[in-house]
Amino acid sequence: MPIINITAYSLAFLLIIFSHNLRAEASEYQIELIAFAQTMPDTEVFDQTESQIKWPAALTELAELKHSERGVLDGGYAAISKVPAYRPVLHIAWIQSIGENNPGAPVHIKSEDGQLNGYLQIQRGKTLQLLVDLEYTPGQRDSSVNSFYSEPVIYRLNQKQPIQLNEIYYLDHPKFGVIATIKRL
């Protein structure tokens, strides 16, 4: 009978140690993001009029995650707001738990007006990777106009970027941009 008690205690001890190691593998990160439209002249032709995002099966809504105080990119947001060629679309920050050697949950990113829509995902392995798949639609469909231009053009930014913690990254598209930073909490 004492052997069973020792085994039960040993098993309980191993489970406590094992569960502690599992918790140690997941880290919390603060992700902060600014998205902005830019009206710089360019010569590229865009003809995408339907979404081409390949939505992940398990998409996490931003409202489900703990919101965080913005701060690191506040100065950048203020600077962008003052330049007529740029128009801020979204400035958000949240806290997300990401396990080691796992992709974090893809987070649905959508502006209040619906013009920016897509997702962001952090992948944590030997290096951190930032995966962004966003579409920006700067106009609404006008059904009263029956012409080629009545279909809104969709601009897509689909990029996977290796990142370092506490660095600021700029992801560029001729029509909109994203500035992001990630720090471990």
Wavefront OBJ file of the C-alpha trace (Angstrom):
o trace
v 0.000 0.000 0.000
v 2.757 2.574 0.709
v 4.108 1.939 -2.802
v 0.805 3.100 -4.281
v 0.902 6.304 -2.207
v 4.488 7.021 -3.241
v 3.553 6.390 -6.862
v 0.536 8.670 -6.572
v 2.669 11.396 -4.991
v 5.368 10.909 -7.628
v 2.777 11.110 -10.356
v 1.275 14.271 -8.859
v 4.770 15.789 -8.529
v 5.595 14.973 -12.166
v 2.272 16.427 -13.344
v 2.954 19.669 -11.458
v 6.444 19.948 -12.948
v 5.180 19.033 -16.409
v 2.322 21.559 -16.308
v 4.762 24.251 -15.115
v 7.001 23.525 -18.120
v 4.007 23.762 -20.434
v 3.145 27.181 -19.037
v 6.763 28.294 -19.379
v 6.683 27.525 -23.117
v 3.916 30.041 -23.800
v 4.822 33.697 -23.575
v 2.638 36.760 -23.671
v 3.339 39.392 -26.290
v 2.029 42.879 -26.864
v 1.339 43.530 -30.524
v 0.755 47.103 -31.673
v -0.268 47.994 -35.197
v -0.962 51.095 -37.263
v -2.505 50.825 -40.721
v -2.707 53.863 -42.971
v -3.716 54.762 -46.504
v -1.291 56.609 -48.722
v -2.117 58.701 -51.754
v 1.306 58.758 -53.347
v 1.248 58.658 -57.145
v 2.300 55.337 -58.612
v 2.252 53.584 -61.967
v 1.106 50.159 -60.776
v -2.210 48.841 -62.063
v -4.513 47.055 -59.641
v -7.464 45.049 -60.857
v -8.417 42.965 -57.823
v -12.137 43.418 -57.150
v -12.768 40.314 -55.005
v -11.114 39.259 -51.781
v -8.214 36.845 -52.243
v -7.460 36.247 -48.568
v -7.185 32.563 -47.657
v -8.860 32.779 -44.248
v -7.470 30.428 -41.595
v -9.937 27.993 -40.026
v -9.385 29.163 -36.443
v -9.564 32.939 -36.627
v -9.534 34.819 -33.318
v -11.562 37.995 -33.112
v -9.666 40.939 -31.680
v -12.486 41.519 -29.171
v -11.680 38.122 -27.608
v -8.134 39.194 -26.715
v -7.017 41.473 -23.923
v -6.608 45.006 -25.220
v -3.412 46.792 -24.350
v -2.504 50.417 -23.956
v -0.983 51.727 -27.135
v 2.181 53.669 -26.667
v 5.228 52.638 -28.639
v 3.728 53.782 -31.941
v 1.818 56.821 -30.633
v 4.449 59.194 -32.013
v 4.310 57.500 -35.406
v 0.539 57.748 -35.458
v 0.717 61.476 -34.651
v 3.318 62.029 -37.385
v 1.293 60.137 -39.997
v -1.818 62.128 -39.070
v -0.043 65.405 -39.936
v 1.053 64.423 -43.466
v -1.648 65.052 -46.104
v -0.478 62.108 -48.239
v -1.277 59.661 -45.400
v -4.541 58.848 -43.665
v -4.535 56.672 -40.549
v -7.026 53.827 -40.846
v -6.442 51.865 -37.636
v -4.286 51.971 -34.475
v -4.688 48.986 -32.140
v -2.750 47.042 -29.528
v -3.480 43.734 -27.845
v -1.896 41.029 -25.711
v -1.608 37.509 -27.054
v -0.151 34.288 -25.660
v 2.001 32.361 -28.148
v 3.553 28.977 -27.457
v 7.101 28.058 -28.385
v 7.447 26.464 -31.845
v 3.809 27.242 -32.568
v 1.998 29.671 -34.742
v -0.036 32.023 -32.609
v -3.724 32.273 -33.272
v -4.434 34.371 -36.364
v -6.153 37.586 -35.248
v -8.901 39.194 -37.332
v -8.030 42.822 -38.076
v -10.860 45.032 -39.310
v -11.280 48.794 -39.280
v -14.553 50.281 -38.028
v -15.523 51.409 -41.531
v -14.724 47.975 -43.001
v -12.229 49.349 -45.503
v -9.370 47.385 -43.914
v -9.949 43.672 -43.373
v -7.709 40.646 -42.917
v -5.592 38.991 -40.283
v -2.234 39.076 -38.534
v -0.407 36.081 -37.113
v 2.804 35.683 -35.109
v 4.725 32.459 -35.598
v 7.203 31.536 -32.896
v 9.934 29.046 -33.723
v 13.692 29.497 -34.050
v 12.830 33.049 -35.072
v 9.698 35.155 -34.795
v 7.727 35.672 -37.989
v 5.019 38.242 -38.624
v 2.423 37.141 -41.159
v 0.094 39.858 -42.425
v -2.693 39.334 -44.931
v -4.748 42.513 -45.177
v -6.939 44.019 -47.843
v -7.748 47.702 -48.131
v -10.818 48.843 -50.083
v -10.868 52.658 -50.120
v -14.349 53.088 -51.527
v -17.776 51.605 -51.373
v -19.608 50.016 -54.258
v -21.889 52.526 -55.949
v -24.723 50.507 -57.485
v -26.235 53.643 -59.077
v -23.244 53.989 -61.407
v -23.169 51.362 -64.120
v -19.562 51.457 -65.269
v -16.244 49.670 -64.942
v -15.311 51.907 -62.021
v -18.376 50.950 -59.965
v -16.493 47.909 -58.631
v -14.185 48.917 -55.806
v -10.555 48.012 -56.230
v -9.087 45.931 -53.417
v -5.454 46.411 -52.483
v -3.829 43.429 -50.777
v -0.774 43.313 -48.535
v 0.271 39.689 -48.011
v 3.680 39.445 -46.396
v 5.670 37.216 -44.052
v 8.410 39.118 -42.240
v 11.067 37.815 -39.840
v 11.038 40.086 -36.803
v 12.965 40.922 -33.659
v 11.264 41.897 -30.440
v 11.006 45.623 -29.650
v 11.800 46.636 -33.237
v 9.459 48.630 -35.470
v 8.547 47.171 -38.857
v 7.062 48.861 -41.893
v 5.182 46.720 -44.402
v 4.630 48.584 -47.626
v 2.096 48.621 -50.420
v 1.692 51.464 -52.928
v -1.783 52.273 -51.551
v -1.478 51.505 -47.836
v 1.050 50.580 -45.225
v 1.336 48.842 -41.881
v 3.655 49.687 -39.010
v 3.965 47.008 -36.329
v 5.967 46.277 -33.210
v 5.958 43.300 -30.853
v 7.344 43.024 -27.376
v 7.394 40.226 -24.827
v 5.619 40.933 -21.567
l 1 2 3 4 5 6 7 8 9 10 11 12 13 14 15 16 17 18 19 20 21 22 23 24 25 26 27 28 29 30 31 32 33 34 35 36 37 38 39 40 41 42 43 44 45 46 47 48 49 50 51 52 53 54 55 56 57 58 59 60 61 62 63 64 65 66 67 68 69 70 71 72 73 74 75 76 77 78 79 80 81 82 83 84 85 86 87 88 89 90 91 92 93 94 95 96 97 98 99 100 101 102 103 104 105 106 107 108 109 110 111 112 113 114 115 116 117 118 119 120 121 122 123 124 125 126 127 128 129 130 131 132 133 134 135 136 137 138 139 140 141 142 143 144 145 146 147 148 149 150 151 152 153 154 155 156 157 158 159 160 161 162 163 164 165 166 167 168 169 170 171 172 173 174 175 176 177 178 179 180 181 182 183 184 185
